[in-house]
C-alpha cells in the first residue's frame, strides 16, 4: 500500500499531497486586488515553493489548470507564464473563466506533478 503524505495542512485542505510519485497542489493565488501580472507571478512562486518542499519542480509538471475571473486577462497571464516555464517543459494545460472564491482574487492555478 502506498502512503499518502500531506503538506501544509489545515482543517480545510493541504497545500500539497503526494501519492505514488504524484504531487497534487491546491489552487494557488496571489495577493487579492493586485494587478493580474502580480497575482500570476505570486501564484507561480507558490507553485515553485510547494513543489520544492516535496522534492519536485516545475519541469516535472504533468497538468496545470488556470482559472481566471476574466478571460480578458488570458494574454497577460500567458506573458508571465511563458517567462516562468522552461523551454521544453510545458505540461498539459487548460485555462477557463470562472468565479473564484474570495474577493479580489483574479487567478487560481492548480497543478499535478511527478516526483523525480
Protein Blocks (a to p, Z undefined) as FASTA:
>chain_A
ZZdddehiafkbcfbdceehiacdddddddehiafklmmmmmmmmmmmmmmmnopafklp
fbdcdddfblklmmmmmmmmmmmpcghiaccddddddddehehiabdcddddddZZ
